[in-house]
Amino acid sequence: MSGPSTHSPDLASLVFGWGSDVSSLVRTTGLCKHYTSGETIIRAVSDVSFSIEQGEFVAVCGRSGSGKSTLMNLLGLLERPDSGQYALLGREVAELSEDTRAIIRNREIGFVFQLPALLPRASALENVELPLIYAGVGRPERRRKAKEALERVGLSQRMDHWPHQLSGGQQQRVAIARAIVNNPALVLADEPTGSLDSITGNEILSLFEKLQQTGRTIVVVTHAPDVAERAGRQITLHDGRIVGDHGESDKFAFTMSANLTP
């Protein structure tokens, strides 16, 4: 299976104009998102600034209400920030039109949620094909890519099974295959082990580690310390602000660059 997205020319010309240097895969500066409840302002994300390099495995952690899921929604272009900047692959994306943001979500961001949310009357293979259908990929090509994605997550023998014929862990593997089938630049996972037993959850985290080893960039949102510890870097939120960032992003980028040098 091919590695992370190579950014096809049609998307490049439509959205980003690829070709310039990309300093970081993700970079946020002063990112803020506030909500109003009656007369109360809830500062879900406040002045959040950080960067993520290609190939990092990052955990965004914090207790319930810390703002981690709101931050994931902002990174996934599911919501717009009230202020601040968000650059993905070196291009500002916060102010783009909804149509353009939808293209980026489909092509450059893969999502994994706590519940797999599979179509009940579709096979594992058909579920994984969905992002490719939305992207307008022809049937032969999307079948090939979906099969490759399922093989990558260890479900080559379960492609024709319906969701009710799969275990909870297998269903989550299908969801991960669906998230990576477009070879996205960024995979966002919100509490991906939250509904699984510890053994199955460990298998899912091991799968994320293997995907990272192939160069994929993974951000896992979690409240569980044992899950966060599996990532190479932990960003901790409290009341919408970053209160901890453990992990050496700059050192990681230098190491990756050195490893890629002929």
Backbone as JSON, one array per atom type, in Angstrom:
{
  "sequence": "MSGPSTHSPDLASLVFGWGSDVSSLVRTTGLCKHYTSGETIIRAVSDVSFSIEQGEFVAVCGRSGSGKSTLMNLLGLLERPDSGQYALLGREVAELSEDTRAIIRNREIGFVFQLPALLPRASALENVELPLIYAGVGRPERRRKAKEALERVGLSQRMDHWPHQLSGGQQQRVAIARAIVNNPALVLADEPTGSLDSITGNEILSLFEKLQQTGRTIVVVTHAPDVAERAGRQITLHDGRIVGDHGESDKFAFTMSANLTP",
  "N": [[0.85, -1.2, 0.0], [0.52, 2.23, -0.7], [2.27, 5.11, 0.67], [1.68, 8.02, 2.84], [-0.4, 10.7, 1.6], [0.33, 11.95, -1.68], [-0.6, 14.19, -2.82], [-2.39, 15.03, -5.28], [-2.33, 16.6, -8.57], [-4.76, 17.95, -9.27], [-6.03, 18.6, -6.86], [-3.99, 20.06, -5.79], [-3.8, 22.37, -7.41], [-6.31, 23.39, -6.97], [-6.54, 23.92, -4.25], [-4.09, 24.19, -2.6], [-1.73, 24.79, -4.06], [0.68, 23.21, -4.24], [4.17, 22.63, -3.77], [5.77, 24.55, -2.65], [7.96, 24.92, 0.21], [7.2, 23.0, 3.08], [6.97, 23.7, 6.35], [5.93, 22.53, 8.7], [3.66, 19.84, 9.24], [1.25, 20.31, 10.57], [0.33, 23.39, 11.95], [-0.58, 25.53, 14.45], [-1.56, 28.76, 15.58], [-2.24, 30.76, 18.21], [-4.88, 29.76, 18.42], [-8.38, 29.88, 18.89], [-11.55, 28.98, 20.24], [-14.75, 29.67, 21.15], [-17.78, 29.25, 22.97], [-21.21, 30.15, 23.57], [-23.32, 29.98, 26.34], [-26.24, 30.8, 27.41], [-25.66, 33.52, 29.36], [-23.1, 32.95, 29.73], [-19.75, 32.55, 28.71], [-18.07, 30.0, 27.2], [-14.9, 28.98, 27.09], [-13.65, 27.02, 25.05], [-11.36, 26.33, 23.55], [-8.41, 28.03, 23.92], [-6.11, 30.32, 22.84], [-4.24, 28.49, 21.63], [-1.26, 27.13, 20.57], [0.85, 25.26, 18.54], [2.93, 22.85, 16.81], [3.01, 20.1, 14.51], [4.94, 17.56, 13.2], [5.46, 15.75, 10.11], [4.81, 12.3, 10.34], [4.74, 12.06, 13.08], [3.43, 10.68, 16.15], [1.02, 11.67, 18.11], [-0.49, 12.37, 21.21], [-3.35, 14.01, 22.31], [-4.33, 15.05, 25.3], [-6.3, 15.1, 28.35], [-8.7, 15.88, 30.93], [-12.3, 15.31, 30.93], [-14.01, 17.92, 29.3], [-11.85, 19.52, 28.89], [-11.26, 20.56, 26.44], [-10.2, 19.08, 24.41], [-11.59, 17.55, 22.44], [-12.87, 19.56, 21.01], [-10.64, 20.83, 19.97], [-9.75, 18.78, 18.28], [-11.84, 18.8, 16.44], [-11.42, 21.27, 15.27], [-8.89, 20.88, 14.09], [-9.63, 18.92, 12.31], [-11.17, 20.29, 10.54], [-13.87, 20.42, 10.99], [-15.05, 22.33, 12.46], [-14.84, 25.94, 12.65], [-12.28, 28.14, 13.8], [-12.67, 30.85, 16.16], [-10.77, 32.77, 16.26], [-7.27, 33.2, 15.47], [-4.77, 31.15, 13.79], [-4.54, 28.43, 11.49], [-2.56, 26.24, 9.91], [-2.28, 23.79, 7.49], [-0.19, 21.46, 6.1], [1.4, 23.57, 5.32], [-0.28, 25.58, 4.39], [-2.7, 28.08, 5.01], [-5.82, 27.23, 6.37], [-8.08, 27.83, 7.79], [-9.79, 29.88, 6.95], [-10.81, 29.16, 4.53], [-13.26, 28.38, 1.96], [-16.35, 26.55, 2.57], [-16.77, 24.46, 0.76], [-14.19, 24.0, -0.22], [-12.89, 23.29, 2.13], [-14.24, 20.92, 2.63], [-13.29, 19.31, 0.57], [-10.62, 19.1, 1.34], [-10.9, 17.78, 3.81], [-11.85, 15.3, 2.93], [-9.76, 14.38, 1.34], [-7.31, 14.75, 2.67], [-7.48, 14.27, 5.41], [-8.05, 11.77, 7.75], [-10.53, 10.18, 9.73], [-11.09, 8.67, 12.89], [-13.33, 7.42, 15.2], [-14.7, 6.98, 18.55], [-16.79, 5.11, 18.43], [-17.22, 2.88, 15.74], [-19.1, 3.47, 13.68], [-20.09, 2.19, 11.32], [-21.68, 1.39, 8.2], [-24.51, -0.52, 8.53], [-25.62, -2.3, 6.65], [-23.72, -2.82, 4.78], [-20.77, -4.32, 3.5], [-17.51, -4.94, 5.01], [-15.58, -4.19, 3.13], [-17.09, -2.5, 1.45], [-17.73, -0.46, 3.24], [-15.21, 0.66, 3.67], [-14.72, 1.68, 1.2], [-16.19, 4.03, 1.04], [-15.08, 6.81, 1.43], [-13.67, 7.01, -0.95], [-15.63, 6.84, -2.87], [-16.94, 9.27, -2.43], [-14.88, 10.87, -3.27], [-14.92, 10.49, -5.94], [-13.63, 8.36, -7.14], [-13.12, 5.74, -9.46], [-14.82, 2.52, -9.7], [-13.12, 0.08, -10.05], [-10.56, 1.02, -9.18], [-11.11, 2.0, -6.59], [-11.92, -0.34, -5.33], [-9.54, -1.77, -5.33], [-7.9, -0.11, -3.73], [-9.35, -0.13, -1.32], [-9.21, -2.81, -0.59], [-6.46, -3.03, -0.17], [-6.17, -1.34, 2.03], [-7.64, -2.7, 4.0], [-6.14, -5.02, 4.16], [-3.85, -3.91, 5.25], [-4.64, -3.41, 7.87], [-4.99, -5.89, 8.83], [-7.25, -7.41, 8.07], [-7.73, -9.04, 5.88], [-9.09, -11.39, 5.53], [-11.67, -10.82, 6.16], [-13.13, -9.19, 4.51], [-15.59, -9.37, 3.18], [-17.41, -9.54, 5.18], [-20.23, -8.5, 7.12], [-20.86, -5.71, 9.37], [-22.13, -6.71, 11.78], [-21.13, -9.2, 11.92], [-18.61, -8.99, 12.78], [-16.16, -8.56, 15.4], [-15.91, -6.12, 18.11], [-13.32, -5.0, 18.08], [-12.5, -5.69, 15.5], [-14.35, -4.23, 14.0], [-13.48, -1.66, 14.61], [-11.01, -1.73, 13.4], [-11.82, -1.81, 10.73], [-12.85, 0.77, 10.59], [-10.48, 2.21, 10.89], [-9.14, 1.41, 8.58], [-10.83, 2.62, 6.73], [-10.27, 5.25, 7.34], [-7.65, 5.56, 6.43], [-7.68, 4.98, 3.76], [-7.63, 6.84, 1.69], [-5.05, 7.65, 1.74], [-4.37, 9.82, 3.61], [-2.91, 12.95, 4.75], [-3.06, 13.38, 7.46], [-4.17, 11.64, 10.31], [-6.83, 11.59, 12.49], [-7.87, 10.59, 15.63], [-10.43, 10.07, 17.84], [-10.73, 9.19, 21.04], [-10.26, 6.36, 20.39], [-10.09, 3.84, 21.55], [-11.94, 3.77, 23.49], [-14.36, 2.32, 23.77], [-13.58, -0.26, 23.9], [-12.3, -3.4, 25.21], [-9.39, -3.89, 27.34], [-7.41, -5.53, 26.16], [-8.11, -5.63, 23.43], [-8.06, -2.9, 22.93], [-5.34, -2.41, 23.25], [-4.37, -3.75, 21.02], [-5.36, -2.13, 18.98], [-3.94, 0.25, 19.47], [-1.37, -0.69, 18.99], [-1.59, -1.1, 16.28], [-1.84, 1.55, 15.39], [0.74, 2.38, 16.02], [2.24, 0.86, 14.23], [1.31, 1.95, 11.84], [2.31, 4.52, 12.1], [5.0, 3.98, 11.81], [5.2, 3.63, 9.12], [5.23, 6.16, 8.21], [2.98, 7.69, 8.6], [1.04, 10.35, 10.0], [-0.31, 10.72, 13.13], [-2.84, 11.69, 15.31], [-4.1, 11.26, 18.42], [-6.88, 11.64, 20.44], [-7.47, 11.6, 23.86], [-8.5, 10.67, 27.2], [-7.26, 8.94, 28.78], [-4.46, 8.01, 30.59], [-2.78, 5.76, 30.08], [-3.2, 5.25, 27.4], [-2.31, 7.64, 26.24], [0.4, 7.49, 26.85], [1.38, 5.74, 24.99], [1.87, 7.15, 22.73], [4.38, 9.1, 21.04], [4.53, 11.67, 21.83], [2.96, 13.94, 24.06], [0.38, 16.18, 24.33], [-1.07, 18.21, 26.63], [-4.2, 19.41, 27.69], [-5.98, 21.87, 29.56], [-8.83, 23.38, 30.66], [-9.09, 24.46, 28.1], [-6.58, 25.37, 27.41], [-3.12, 24.8, 26.58], [-1.24, 22.98, 28.82], [0.84, 21.34, 29.06], [3.43, 19.84, 27.14], [4.91, 17.24, 26.12], [7.57, 15.72, 24.64], [9.71, 15.66, 21.83], [9.39, 17.51, 19.29], [11.0, 18.95, 17.45], [13.41, 17.56, 17.57], [12.49, 15.12, 16.67], [11.77, 15.74, 14.01], [14.31, 16.33, 12.99], [15.57, 13.86, 13.24], [13.97, 12.27, 11.52], [14.56, 13.55, 9.1], [17.29, 13.02, 8.88], [17.23, 10.26, 8.64], [16.05, 9.98, 6.17], [17.89, 10.96, 4.45], [19.96, 10.25, 1.72]],
  "CA": [[0.0, 0.0, 0.0], [1.32, 3.43, -0.79], [2.39, 5.88, 1.9], [0.79, 9.16, 2.97], [-0.82, 11.37, 0.36], [1.29, 12.68, -2.51], [-1.25, 15.43, -3.21], [-2.58, 15.0, -6.72], [-2.29, 17.94, -9.17], [-6.03, 18.64, -9.28], [-6.21, 19.2, -5.53], [-2.93, 21.04, -5.58], [-4.15, 23.62, -8.07], [-7.57, 23.9, -6.43], [-6.49, 24.32, -2.85], [-2.87, 24.6, -1.91], [-0.59, 25.2, -4.86], [1.82, 22.49, -3.69], [5.47, 22.85, -4.38], [6.57, 25.34, -1.73], [8.42, 24.18, 1.37], [6.26, 22.88, 4.18], [7.77, 23.66, 7.57], [5.3, 21.56, 9.59], [2.41, 19.34, 8.67], [0.22, 21.07, 11.27], [0.82, 24.49, 12.77], [-1.62, 26.44, 14.94], [-1.04, 29.95, 16.26], [-3.28, 31.52, 18.92], [-6.19, 29.22, 18.03], [-9.42, 30.07, 19.9], [-12.93, 28.62, 19.93], [-15.59, 29.95, 22.31], [-19.22, 29.01, 22.83], [-22.04, 30.91, 24.52], [-24.41, 29.26, 26.98], [-26.9, 31.86, 28.16], [-24.77, 34.67, 29.51], [-21.77, 32.42, 30.03], [-18.87, 32.24, 27.59], [-17.26, 28.81, 27.44], [-13.67, 29.09, 26.29], [-13.3, 25.61, 24.81], [-9.96, 26.35, 23.13], [-7.94, 29.41, 24.12], [-4.73, 30.68, 22.55], [-3.49, 27.24, 21.49], [-0.23, 27.19, 19.54], [1.77, 24.13, 18.49], [3.15, 22.3, 15.48], [3.18, 18.65, 14.42], [5.72, 17.21, 12.01], [5.04, 14.53, 9.43], [5.27, 11.05, 10.92], [4.62, 12.02, 14.54], [2.3, 10.05, 16.83], [0.78, 12.64, 19.18], [-1.71, 12.24, 22.02], [-3.92, 15.21, 22.93], [-4.96, 14.47, 26.48], [-6.91, 16.0, 29.34], [-9.94, 15.34, 31.46], [-13.51, 15.73, 30.23], [-14.23, 19.36, 29.34], [-10.59, 20.25, 28.77], [-11.2, 21.18, 25.12], [-9.46, 18.25, 23.45], [-12.43, 17.18, 21.3], [-13.04, 20.78, 20.21], [-9.4, 21.01, 19.22], [-9.74, 17.82, 17.18], [-12.79, 19.29, 15.43], [-10.77, 22.37, 14.56], [-7.85, 20.3, 13.25], [-10.3, 18.15, 11.27], [-11.97, 21.22, 9.71], [-15.28, 20.23, 11.28], [-15.46, 23.63, 12.99], [-13.93, 27.05, 12.37], [-11.87, 28.89, 14.99], [-13.12, 32.24, 16.26], [-9.59, 33.58, 15.97], [-6.04, 32.42, 15.37], [-4.4, 30.61, 12.49], [-4.32, 26.98, 11.38], [-1.94, 25.88, 8.64], [-2.14, 22.36, 7.22], [0.72, 21.28, 4.97], [1.98, 24.84, 4.93], [-1.25, 26.53, 3.85], [-3.76, 28.47, 5.93], [-7.06, 26.56, 5.97], [-9.21, 28.23, 8.64], [-10.68, 30.83, 6.29], [-11.22, 28.67, 3.22], [-14.7, 28.16, 1.8], [-16.81, 25.25, 3.06], [-16.55, 23.47, -0.29], [-12.77, 23.67, -0.26], [-12.59, 22.57, 3.37], [-14.78, 19.57, 2.48], [-12.34, 18.6, -0.28], [-9.44, 18.8, 2.15], [-11.29, 16.74, 4.77], [-11.96, 14.01, 2.26], [-8.51, 13.95, 0.71], [-6.1, 14.91, 3.48], [-7.71, 13.99, 6.83], [-8.8, 10.56, 8.06], [-11.12, 10.25, 11.05], [-11.47, 7.46, 13.62], [-14.05, 7.84, 16.4], [-14.84, 5.96, 19.59], [-17.65, 4.09, 17.83], [-16.82, 2.78, 14.33], [-20.11, 4.09, 12.81], [-20.1, 1.52, 10.02], [-23.0, 1.17, 7.62], [-24.85, -1.9, 8.93], [-25.98, -3.15, 5.51], [-22.61, -2.8, 3.82], [-19.65, -5.16, 3.92], [-16.32, -4.21, 5.44], [-14.99, -3.6, 1.94], [-17.93, -1.39, 0.99], [-17.57, 0.62, 4.2], [-13.91, 1.3, 3.45], [-14.78, 2.37, -0.09], [-17.0, 5.25, 1.07], [-14.37, 8.06, 1.12], [-13.27, 6.99, -2.35], [-16.84, 7.16, -3.63], [-17.11, 10.72, -2.31], [-13.79, 11.51, -4.02], [-15.13, 10.26, -7.35], [-12.72, 7.32, -7.66], [-13.84, 4.68, -10.17], [-15.01, 1.28, -8.96], [-11.95, -0.82, -9.97], [-9.5, 1.62, -8.38], [-11.49, 2.07, -5.17], [-11.88, -1.71, -4.8], [-8.14, -2.11, -5.09], [-7.4, 0.64, -2.58], [-10.03, -0.58, -0.11], [-8.64, -4.11, -0.24], [-5.13, -2.78, 0.38], [-6.33, -0.76, 3.37], [-8.07, -3.77, 4.9], [-4.97, -5.87, 4.37], [-2.93, -3.19, 6.13], [-5.11, -3.5, 9.26], [-5.11, -7.29, 9.21], [-8.6, -7.95, 7.86], [-7.84, -9.55, 4.51], [-10.03, -12.52, 5.52], [-12.98, -10.36, 6.64], [-13.57, -8.12, 3.64], [-16.99, -9.52, 2.78], [-18.25, -9.66, 6.37], [-21.01, -7.35, 7.53], [-20.45, -5.27, 10.7], [-22.61, -7.53, 12.88], [-20.35, -10.43, 11.91], [-17.27, -8.63, 13.25], [-16.02, -8.16, 16.8], [-15.72, -4.68, 18.29], [-11.99, -4.64, 17.62], [-12.47, -5.78, 14.04], [-15.08, -3.08, 13.46], [-12.63, -0.48, 14.72], [-10.0, -1.87, 12.36], [-12.46, -1.38, 9.49], [-12.9, 2.23, 10.66], [-9.12, 2.71, 10.65], [-8.9, 1.22, 7.14], [-11.6, 3.67, 6.06], [-9.59, 6.52, 7.59], [-6.37, 5.67, 5.72], [-7.8, 4.5, 2.38], [-7.28, 7.93, 0.78], [-3.68, 8.06, 2.04], [-4.41, 11.2, 4.08], [-1.74, 13.5, 5.41], [-3.27, 13.41, 8.9], [-5.21, 10.78, 10.86], [-7.32, 12.07, 13.77], [-8.61, 9.53, 16.31], [-11.04, 10.59, 19.07], [-11.0, 8.09, 21.98], [-10.47, 5.18, 19.54], [-10.15, 2.6, 22.34], [-12.84, 4.03, 24.61], [-15.43, 1.34, 23.89], [-12.98, -1.58, 23.75], [-11.62, -3.95, 26.39], [-7.98, -3.5, 27.38], [-6.61, -6.32, 25.22], [-8.43, -5.15, 22.09], [-7.55, -1.54, 22.86], [-3.9, -2.5, 23.05], [-4.16, -4.14, 19.62], [-5.61, -0.95, 18.15], [-2.81, 1.16, 19.65], [-0.24, -1.29, 18.28], [-1.83, -0.83, 14.87], [-1.46, 2.94, 15.16], [2.21, 2.45, 16.06], [2.72, 0.32, 12.96], [1.01, 2.93, 10.8], [3.27, 5.61, 12.24], [6.29, 3.52, 11.3], [5.17, 3.78, 7.66], [5.29, 7.58, 7.9], [1.7, 8.37, 8.81], [0.94, 11.27, 11.13], [-1.49, 10.3, 13.87], [-3.18, 12.43, 16.52], [-5.11, 10.55, 19.2], [-7.46, 12.39, 21.55], [-7.78, 10.62, 24.9], [-8.43, 11.08, 28.61], [-6.64, 7.81, 29.47], [-2.99, 8.15, 30.62], [-2.08, 4.62, 29.47], [-3.28, 5.43, 25.95], [-1.44, 8.77, 25.9], [1.79, 7.08, 26.99], [1.8, 4.98, 23.82], [2.29, 8.11, 21.72], [5.7, 9.64, 21.26], [4.42, 13.04, 22.34], [1.69, 14.17, 24.73], [-0.03, 17.57, 24.52], [-2.11, 18.18, 27.65], [-5.06, 20.58, 27.76], [-6.78, 22.11, 30.77], [-9.66, 24.57, 30.44], [-8.88, 25.0, 26.76], [-5.21, 25.84, 27.2], [-2.05, 23.8, 26.69], [-0.51, 23.07, 30.09], [1.98, 20.43, 28.98], [3.76, 19.33, 25.81], [6.04, 16.36, 26.38], [7.97, 15.1, 23.39], [10.61, 16.58, 21.17], [9.0, 17.61, 17.89], [12.13, 19.39, 16.64], [14.35, 16.45, 17.49], [11.86, 14.11, 15.81], [11.9, 16.18, 12.62], [15.73, 16.19, 12.6], [15.84, 12.43, 13.09], [13.32, 11.81, 10.29], [15.3, 14.1, 7.98], [18.54, 12.29, 8.79], [16.94, 8.92, 8.17], [15.65, 10.03, 4.77], [19.0, 11.43, 3.65], [20.65, 9.13, 1.06]],
  "C": [[0.88, 1.24, 0.0], [1.29, 4.2, 0.51], [1.43, 7.05, 1.92], [0.65, 9.93, 1.67], [0.31, 12.08, -0.35], [0.67, 13.9, -3.15], [-1.35, 15.56, -4.73], [-2.7, 16.4, -7.28], [-3.62, 18.66, -9.12], [-6.32, 19.31, -7.95], [-5.19, 20.28, -5.3], [-3.32, 22.38, -6.18], [-5.4, 24.24, -7.46], [-7.39, 24.52, -5.06], [-5.17, 24.95, -2.46], [-1.78, 25.18, -2.8], [0.67, 24.56, -4.34], [3.09, 22.84, -4.43], [6.35, 23.7, -3.49], [6.96, 24.48, -0.54], [7.35, 24.17, 2.45], [7.05, 22.72, 5.46], [7.25, 22.63, 8.55], [4.03, 21.08, 8.94], [1.22, 20.1, 9.25], [0.89, 22.19, 12.05], [-0.36, 25.38, 13.16], [-0.96, 27.58, 15.7], [-2.21, 30.71, 16.89], [-4.68, 31.05, 18.62], [-7.19, 29.34, 19.18], [-10.78, 29.62, 19.38], [-13.75, 28.77, 21.2], [-17.05, 29.65, 21.98], [-19.95, 29.85, 23.87], [-23.17, 30.03, 25.03], [-25.12, 30.25, 27.9], [-26.01, 33.08, 28.18], [-23.34, 34.24, 29.78], [-21.0, 32.13, 28.75], [-17.99, 31.07, 27.98], [-16.06, 28.86, 26.5], [-13.12, 27.67, 26.08], [-11.85, 25.44, 24.41], [-9.48, 27.78, 23.19], [-6.45, 29.54, 23.86], [-3.82, 29.45, 22.44], [-2.54, 27.34, 20.3], [0.68, 25.96, 19.64], [1.98, 23.72, 17.04], [3.35, 20.8, 15.58], [3.9, 18.36, 13.12], [5.18, 15.92, 11.38], [5.65, 13.31, 10.1], [5.21, 10.99, 12.43], [3.36, 11.26, 14.97], [2.08, 10.87, 18.1], [-0.52, 12.31, 19.9], [-2.1, 13.61, 22.55], [-4.75, 14.72, 24.1], [-5.45, 15.54, 27.44], [-8.22, 15.4, 29.8], [-11.13, 15.84, 30.63], [-13.71, 17.24, 30.38], [-12.97, 20.17, 29.17], [-10.44, 20.95, 27.42], [-10.55, 20.32, 24.05], [-10.3, 17.85, 22.24], [-12.71, 18.39, 20.41], [-11.8, 21.04, 19.38], [-9.33, 20.03, 18.05], [-10.69, 18.26, 16.07], [-12.19, 20.43, 14.62], [-9.7, 21.83, 13.61], [-8.46, 19.53, 12.08], [-11.18, 18.98, 10.36], [-13.47, 20.95, 9.84], [-15.89, 21.49, 11.88], [-14.43, 24.67, 12.6], [-13.52, 27.71, 13.68], [-12.47, 30.29, 14.98], [-11.97, 33.19, 15.96], [-8.37, 32.67, 15.96], [-5.86, 31.85, 13.98], [-4.2, 29.1, 12.59], [-3.79, 26.7, 9.99], [-1.79, 24.37, 8.57], [-1.3, 22.21, 5.97], [1.19, 22.63, 4.42], [1.04, 25.88, 4.39], [-2.34, 26.81, 4.87], [-5.09, 27.9, 5.46], [-8.28, 27.06, 6.74], [-10.23, 29.07, 7.91], [-11.14, 30.37, 4.91], [-12.73, 28.45, 3.16], [-15.07, 26.76, 2.29], [-16.57, 24.16, 2.02], [-15.09, 23.03, -0.34], [-12.36, 22.89, 0.98], [-13.1, 21.13, 3.28], [-13.85, 18.72, 1.61], [-11.13, 18.18, 0.53], [-9.75, 17.7, 3.16], [-11.3, 15.37, 4.12], [-10.62, 13.48, 1.79], [-7.32, 13.91, 1.67], [-6.26, 14.56, 4.96], [-8.54, 12.72, 6.95], [-9.29, 10.6, 9.49], [-11.4, 8.85, 11.61], [-12.11, 7.92, 14.92], [-14.18, 6.67, 17.38], [-15.7, 4.8, 19.11], [-17.38, 4.05, 16.33], [-17.8, 3.42, 13.35], [-20.07, 3.5, 11.4], [-21.53, 1.41, 9.51], [-23.39, -0.29, 7.86], [-25.15, -2.85, 7.78], [-24.94, -3.09, 4.39], [-21.49, -3.66, 4.37], [-18.5, -4.29, 4.41], [-15.68, -3.5, 4.26], [-15.78, -2.39, 1.46], [-17.85, -0.21, 1.95], [-16.27, 1.39, 3.96], [-13.9, 2.08, 2.14], [-15.43, 3.76, -0.01], [-16.23, 6.54, 0.78], [-13.96, 8.15, -0.35], [-14.44, 7.29, -3.27], [-17.06, 8.67, -3.62], [-16.05, 11.48, -3.12], [-13.91, 11.28, -5.52], [-14.2, 9.23, -7.98], [-13.55, 6.2, -8.29], [-13.84, 3.37, -9.41], [-13.77, 0.38, -8.93], [-10.85, -0.28, -9.06], [-9.88, 1.66, -6.9], [-11.55, 0.67, -4.55], [-10.46, -2.1, -4.44], [-7.61, -1.4, -3.85], [-8.05, 0.18, -1.28], [-9.49, -1.93, 0.35], [-7.26, -3.94, 0.39], [-5.21, -2.24, 1.8], [-6.74, -1.83, 4.38], [-6.93, -4.76, 5.16], [-4.0, -5.23, 5.35], [-3.35, -3.32, 7.59], [-5.4, -4.94, 9.67], [-6.47, -7.92, 9.02], [-8.78, -8.49, 6.44], [-8.84, -10.7, 4.4], [-11.44, -12.11, 5.95], [-13.61, -9.31, 5.73], [-15.05, -8.18, 3.31], [-17.94, -9.65, 3.97], [-19.02, -8.36, 6.62], [-20.6, -6.96, 8.96], [-20.9, -6.18, 11.84], [-21.89, -8.88, 12.96], [-18.92, -10.21, 12.42], [-17.28, -8.29, 14.73], [-15.84, -6.65, 16.89], [-14.37, -4.21, 17.8], [-11.87, -4.69, 16.11], [-13.22, -4.63, 13.39], [-14.23, -1.82, 13.53], [-11.49, -0.54, 13.71], [-10.56, -1.46, 10.99], [-12.5, 0.15, 9.46], [-11.53, 2.84, 10.39], [-8.76, 2.55, 9.18], [-9.61, 2.3, 6.34], [-10.89, 5.02, 6.19], [-8.32, 6.67, 6.76], [-6.48, 5.36, 4.24], [-7.44, 5.57, 1.36], [-5.84, 8.38, 0.93], [-3.62, 9.5, 2.55], [-3.11, 11.64, 4.72], [-1.83, 13.35, 6.93], [-4.4, 12.47, 9.28], [-5.56, 11.28, 12.26], [-8.2, 10.99, 14.4], [-9.11, 10.05, 17.65], [-11.47, 9.42, 19.95], [-11.2, 6.76, 21.23], [-10.55, 3.87, 20.3], [-11.18, 2.69, 23.46], [-13.91, 2.99, 24.83], [-14.91, -0.1, 23.8], [-12.39, -2.07, 25.07], [-10.13, -3.69, 26.26], [-7.13, -4.25, 26.36], [-6.84, -5.83, 23.79], [-7.92, -3.73, 21.89], [-6.06, -1.51, 22.61], [-3.57, -2.88, 21.6], [-4.35, -2.95, 18.68], [-4.45, 0.05, 18.26], [-1.56, 0.62, 18.96], [-0.37, -1.06, 16.78], [-1.46, 0.61, 14.52], [0.06, 3.09, 15.13], [2.81, 1.92, 14.75], [2.47, 1.3, 11.81], [1.96, 4.11, 10.88], [4.62, 5.22, 11.65], [6.36, 3.59, 9.78], [5.16, 5.24, 7.24], [4.0, 8.34, 8.09], [1.76, 9.25, 10.06], [-0.38, 11.01, 11.83], [-1.64, 11.16, 15.12], [-4.34, 11.71, 17.2], [-5.57, 11.45, 20.34], [-7.9, 11.4, 22.61], [-7.75, 11.26, 26.28], [-7.67, 10.03, 29.42], [-5.11, 7.93, 29.43], [-2.26, 7.0, 29.93], [-2.12, 4.68, 27.95], [-2.32, 6.54, 25.52], [0.03, 8.37, 25.93], [2.3, 6.3, 25.78], [2.27, 5.9, 22.68], [3.68, 8.64, 22.05], [5.7, 11.04, 21.86], [3.04, 13.22, 22.93], [1.49, 15.68, 24.9], [-1.22, 17.55, 25.48], [-2.87, 19.5, 27.69], [-5.76, 20.65, 29.11], [-7.51, 23.43, 30.58], [-9.31, 25.27, 29.12], [-7.48, 25.47, 26.45], [-4.22, 24.68, 27.3], [-1.29, 24.03, 27.99], [0.68, 22.12, 30.11], [2.18, 19.97, 27.55], [5.06, 18.53, 25.96], [6.36, 15.56, 25.13], [8.74, 16.12, 22.58], [10.31, 16.63, 19.68], [10.18, 17.99, 17.01], [13.14, 18.28, 16.47], [13.81, 15.37, 16.58], [12.04, 14.47, 14.35], [13.32, 16.02, 12.12], [16.06, 14.73, 12.35], [15.24, 11.89, 11.81], [14.1, 12.29, 9.07], [16.6, 13.34, 7.77], [18.33, 10.9, 8.23], [16.59, 8.88, 6.69], [16.78, 10.49, 3.85], [19.75, 10.25, 3.03], [22.06, 8.94, 1.6]]
}
